[in-house]
Amino acid sequence: MSEGDNKQIVNTTETQINNMELLGDIDFRRFLLILTKSLIWIVLLLLIAFAGSYIYLRYTIPIYESSSVLKLEIKSDVDALGISKLQNPTVSNNLSGEVELIKSELIHDQVIDQLDALKVSYMTEGTIKDDERFMTSFFEVQYNYLHPDLLDQKIEVKIIDEKNLRIYYKLFGDNYSEQLIFNKAFKNDHLEILITKKSDDLSDINQNQFYFIVNSHRSLVDMIKSNLFVQILNPSANTLKIIYRDPNPLKAKTIVDYINKVYLENTLELKNQASKQTIDFLNDQLNKTEDKLTQSEKELEAFVEENKTTDIDNIFTKRIEKIEKYREELRAENEKLIILKNLEKAFEAGDTLYYQQITSAYPGFQAYDDKMNQLMKNKNQLEVLKYSTNSNTLAFQYAQKDIKIQEKALENALENDRKITSKEVAELRKAIAELEGEIKALPEKETEYKRLKRIYDLNEKFYLLLMDKKAEFGISEAGTIPDFQVLSPANFPKVPVFPKESDVYLISFGAALLLILLLIGVRYVSHNTIDSVEEIEKYLNIPMLGVVPLQKIKSKYSRLVVTDNPKSEIAEAIRSIRTNLDFITPGNNGKKTISVTSTVSSEGKTFVSVNLGAVIAMSNQKVILLDLDMRKPKLHIALNEENHFGMSNLLIGKMELDEAIRHTSQENLDYISSGPPPPNPSELILLPQLDEIISKLKEKYDIIIMDSPPIGLVTDGIILMKKVDIPVYILRSEYSKKGFLKSIQKLQKQKGIDHLSIIFNGLKRRRGLGGYGYNYGYGYGYGSGYYGESNTKKKFLGIF
């Protein structure tokens, strides 16, 4: 049968699967199988997701966000001082106007003028991205003159030694290089600069490339404008939020601080000197509040130092984890203690069988098994010695004494181990009790921390309030001015707002999960092969002769393998099949005719035929194999023989039966190959000569096994199945399509072959809940079984 024929069968049977509604319900066993097979893809997709996220986070420039919250009020401070209120018509409570003021170039210009660190950007070159060393550079650049075209341009710096360096820049399309000395001014036609060394430690500087950029005022204004955001938080409370974003967290915080500072200065320009008495009072209150705040800080620090954390929930979780760990150890030690007690009882009772059952069941007690074996060996030797020597001899007495010593040593060893284990159990219970006691005390610590934190927050808030009041009363006596209060100073961002690590990993792993689900779903839907006995039992009410495990054989064709290793796993499986054959046709004078067929090629019918015949022959039954697959014969290949003559010659009367029979290396196993391929194999099988040949063979042989053609495309196999006592159908794990089960049903219902049996070939060994075994849940051995009615659950014959 050609490869194209097999593909045609596969396509036909896929339609049959839909008719059988095999995919109507979710098969969790098949789902787990596909999940197991897809593990390498799952791991690969997860690794790709992790690697992609890591690379993205590693090489994407992070953006940090620093912010502060301001509170503005319009109030008359002269009225608060008991002076008559003077209304200033120019004062407005328009928060939008304050927002525009903060975002205006007026504020930006002043920030740039006051923050000298913005004028020069110090950069470290990286493979993918460059890092700015804002206020942390080991050198500082001061300039009196710089050519306008050098503004906003990269000027590279290379350190030569502790005193000398070289700069590189490009101007008018030409490259320039100048050597400078640290802390010494340099001047040429393009620039006049002084580079000062701020650190003498240059150990890691030569490993990096540095450059600096002298920023133009316009570029700095544009930078602040594009990265500054001002929001109105609460119009009724007159609160604003100032936000600045930058790749350098220190730079973001510093700019927010300076914006607050400049905005405050602009606000303070409207103020007059407040009453000295009021300011003194505020200063006194500030000092007292500061002392209270300091005391609160110390109390909080003492609490953190004592408990090593402020996260009580984290402490609780760690204690619970440690308790669970101790309980697991306690369970193991209790189990060990029980085993030791049972060993002591078995030893005291002299029940060596129970003793050895315990030690064999628990590998950790192998030493006791060895000691017991040695003791039993010495006792056996003593029993032998009784028959050869007198019990009063020194040899006999020494042997008795040695046995008593061994018994005492074994008894002491068991007792010592039991005492040690009991001590371990007691210590674990004590440790668990201590941890449980600590857990009970945690709520009190949490309450204490909240109390201290509340006091600290109150002192801090009051301190900030007094600071605001101090600024409030430093106003002009003659006017109404806006009050400015920093509710939340600029924070130093530690985590970038972009990209967010959690979001990146969540998105990438979510995408990986979707791909994994899609992969498993596609493989689940497209999975149409039989891979377990349960699937066969689910749709067929046919006896299962047995299962042949998958064997890795370095051969393109089927081979006789059971004779090379009769104690192998596959030999045991086929012996079980041989045993189950006796249950199908008991009696019959021991004479049986068996046909072995399948749906398509490569399902293993020749392999099963040859090896089943060899196993039966090993039981002193005479077996002959007939290769009736005359279109694609393989029996002679499996036996490593030629196919010059055989069944085709016999059926047309060109050869005598005795001449066609050939012997194998296995005693009691003969065969007749297919012979030259005839043009009409189906017609030959229909000839009465085949029945005559089988009748003659029954006189000489106990078992006749026919390697039949696949029934997927030709009817030869069906014809032979009707002629034999036991028609056997081969299905191959992860190869035979589920639609083949429909064909087998038709054989029963439409063709009248109701005594069919099945052998499941090529089943892989898989790990189950109980250890290693085949995924249908049975082991090898001998036994019996029965079949119920069609609406009952099918059972194996024997152990299958």
VENVEN-V885451 format. One record per backbone hydrogen bond with DSSP energy under -1.0 kcal/mol. NH is the residue of the N-H (numbers start at 1). CO is the residue of the C=O. Records with the same first field share a line. If there is no record, write none. Layout:
NH=CO, CO
//
This chain:
6=2
7=3
8=4
9=5
10=6
11=7
12=8
13=9
14=10
15=11
16=12
17=13
18=14
19=15
20=16
22=17
24=21
31=27
32=28
33=29
34=30
35=31
36=32
37=33
38=34
39=36
42=38
43=39
44=40
45=41
46=42
47=43
48=44
49=45
50=46
51=47
52=48
53=49
54=50
55=51
56=52
57=53
58=54
59=55
60=56
63=498
64=246
66=244
68=242
69=488
70=240
71=485
72=238
73=483
75=481
80=76
81=77
82=79
83=78
91=88
98=94
99=95
100=96
101=97
102=98
103=99
108=104
109=105
110=106
111=107
112=108
113=109
114=110
115=111
116=114
118=115
119=116
121=213
123=211
124=131
125=209
131=124
133=122
134=132
140=196
142=194
144=192
145=192
147=190
150=147
151=148
152=214
153=150
155=212
156=168
157=210
158=166
160=164
161=164
165=180
166=158
167=178
168=156
169=176
171=174
174=171
176=169
178=167
180=165
182=163
183=195
184=181
186=193
188=191
192=145
193=186
194=142
196=140
198=138
199=138
202=200
208=205
210=157
211=123
212=155
213=121
215=119
220=216
221=217
222=218
223=219
224=220
225=221
226=222
227=223
228=224
229=243
231=241
233=239
239=234
240=70
241=231
242=68
243=229
244=66
245=227
246=64
252=248
253=249
254=250
255=251
256=252
257=253
258=254
259=255
260=256
261=257
262=258
263=259
264=260
265=261
266=262
267=263
268=264
269=265
270=267
271=268
279=275
280=276
281=277
282=278
283=279
284=280
285=281
286=282
287=283
288=284
289=285
290=286
291=287
292=288
293=289
294=290
295=291
296=292
297=293
298=294
299=295
300=296
301=297
302=298
303=299
304=300
305=301
306=302
307=303
308=304
312=310
315=311
316=312
317=313
318=314
319=315
320=316
321=317
322=318
323=319
324=320
325=321
326=322
327=323
328=324
329=325
330=326
331=327
332=328
333=329
334=330
335=331
336=332
337=333
338=334
339=335
340=336
341=337
342=338
343=339
344=340
345=341
346=342
347=343
348=344
349=345
351=346
352=350
355=351
356=352
357=353
358=354
359=355
360=356
361=357
362=358
365=362
366=363
369=365
370=366
371=367
372=368
373=369
374=370
375=371
376=372
377=373
378=374
379=375
380=376
381=377
382=378
383=379
384=380
385=381
386=382
389=385
393=390
397=393
398=394
399=395
400=396
401=397
402=398
403=399
404=400
405=401
406=402
407=403
408=404
409=405
410=406
411=407
412=408
413=409
414=410
415=411
416=412
417=413
418=414
419=415
420=416
421=417
422=418
423=419
424=420
425=421
426=422
427=423
428=424
429=425
430=426
431=427
432=428
433=429
434=430
435=431
436=432
437=433
438=434
439=435
440=436
441=437
442=439
445=441
446=442
447=443
448=444
449=445
450=446
451=447
452=448
453=449
454=450
455=451
456=452
457=453
458=454
459=455
460=456
461=457
462=458
463=459
464=460
465=461
466=462
467=463
468=464
469=465
470=466
471=467
472=468
473=469
474=471
483=73
485=71
487=69, 485
488=69
491=67
497=63
498=63
504=500
505=501
506=502
507=503
508=504
509=505
510=506
511=507
512=508
513=509
514=510
515=511
516=512
517=513
518=514
519=515
520=516
521=517
522=518
523=519
524=520
525=521
526=522
530=736
536=532
537=533
538=534
539=535
540=536
545=758
548=760
550=763
553=551
555=553
560=638
565=561
568=565
572=568
573=569
574=570
575=571
576=572
577=573
578=574
579=575
580=576
581=577
585=581
590=587
591=588
592=702
594=704
595=726
596=706
597=728
608=604
609=605
610=606
611=607
612=608
613=609
614=610
615=611
616=612
617=613
618=614
619=616
620=617
623=668
624=703
625=670
626=705
627=672
628=626, 707
630=628
638=634
639=635
640=637
641=636
647=673
648=674
650=646
651=647
652=648
653=650
654=649
660=656
661=657
662=671
664=669
669=666
670=623
671=662
672=625
684=680
685=681
686=682
687=684
690=687
692=688
693=689
694=690
695=691
696=692
697=693
698=694
701=697
702=622
703=622
704=592
705=624
706=594
707=626
708=596, 706
711=598
712=599
719=715
720=716
721=717
722=718
724=720
725=593
726=593
728=595
729=757
730=597
731=759
733=761
734=530
735=732
736=732
738=528
740=737
741=738
743=739
744=740
745=741
746=742
747=743
748=744
749=745
750=746
751=746
753=747
754=752
757=727
758=543
759=729
760=546
761=731
763=548
766=773
768=771
771=768
773=766
777=774
792=789
797=544
800=797
//
